[in-house]
Amino acid sequence: MGRMGDSVPVAPPLAGVRVVTTRSASGEDRLRALLEMAGARVLAWPTSEYPPPRDPSPLEAALARLDRFDWVVFTSARAVAAVGEGRATMAPAAGGPPTPRVAAVGPATARAATEAGWTVAVEGRGPGARGLAARVAATFPVAGARVLFPAASGAGPTLEEEFTALGARVTRVEAYRTVVTPPPAERVRADLAAGVDAVTFASPSAVEAVDRALGGDPAPRGPAHPAQAGELARALTGIAVACIGPTTAAALERRGVADVRVAAAATLEGVVEALVELFDSPGPGRITARHSGACP
């Protein structure tokens, strides 16, 4: 028994919570590290790999004439890394051609760009590509601007559409490929049978990968009616689900998973914060989630 005045240890907010990450099959899993810092017991269902483009020449050509662009827009830290790998140095030598302004979709991408040597002119504050385009337009003239968008192979058209609607000329090049790799079905089912409190999704491709592992429809047209919910929705019944943004939430909704907490900030830290908000104080056994309906 502690003496009067002794401080009482405070358990981390996710102590004992069993959380699944659905991230890359290789490399460091930063979400796992953040969750473990919050006290969670982390399980991993690796869902994707990110190899370079089969044909790197469009990216190389764009980087060789980088001075012709007014903006480079990054929507992921992986895009920053891919551009860095395709270019020996991302900053021109003294007296060289001007470097385009850089826009980053959120704080994690902005941090990666800064660490890679870029000066970030605009950092998006959500939601996603639409929010980034609006913030750039509110800060700088966009009409007629030449924009380089180094994208993942499966990136949606939203960013191009938004900047084009503002009068910009967008050049999209594939910076890396997203290869969906469903986790082993036996592992997923064994973890679910043993007990999972929450599953996190940081991309639509992760949703697709887990759904495929469970035998779901590879291309659902949704949103699914509850009565038509597939294997993924049934597997996640009673389990808290948190995701990084509205695009990922839409991928879940198309598969009948409607009760999803969307991170307020589209970052891995935001996903952890969303889980902390969902769960009560830690205690023995399964943690009770405070489900309050799907978030916008």
Salt bridges, closest charged atoms under 4 A:
ASP6 OD2 - ARG3 NE 3.80
ASP29 OD1 - ARG23 NE 3.61
GLU36 OE2 - ARG32 NE 3.04
ASP70 OD2 - ARG146 NE 3.11
GLU160 OE2 - ARG172 NH1 2.64
GLU162 OE2 - ARG130 NE 3.21
ASP197 OD2 - ARG18 NE 2.98
ASP197 OD1 - ARG286 NH1 3.60
GLU208 OE2 - ARG212 NH1 3.27
ASP211 OD2 - ARG255 NE 2.91
GLU231 OE2 - ARG234 NH2 3.09
ASP259 OD2 - HIS291 ND1 3.04
GLU269 OE2 - ARG30 NH2 2.13
GLU269 OE2 - ARG111 NH2 3.73
GLU277 OE1 - ARG261 NH1 3.23
ASP280 OD1 - ARG290 NH1 2.65
